[in-house]
Amino acid sequence: MTSDISVYEKNRNLLYKALTEMGFEAVKPEGAFYLFVKSPEPDAKAFSEKAKKHEILIVPSDDFGIEGYVRISYCVSTEQIERSLPSFKKLAEEYSL
């Protein structure tokens, strides 16, 4: 048996499209369950802390060897991603993206 991974593809495409349209720079993955998004400020940890004010949990990717980026998981429900988009929009506006 194989798993139906189409929901991950749907979530990836939804999140990638929305974030890039908001002005974020992101690397579109081919086989992972998370996006690497470039921090709009030099300190990805500070960016991650600001995201928490909008109830967004992202992880600085410095520990994964990619400085200046954050990881955003999309292995959640599509509805959860859809509900998060207004918060990401507010975060983008905070950075004037």
Secondary structure, 3 states (H helix, E strand, C coil): CCCCCHHHHHHHHHHHHHHHHHCCCEECCCCCCEEEEECCCCCHHHHHHHHHCCCCCCEEHHHHCCCCEEEEECCCCHHHHHHHHHHHHHHHHHCCC
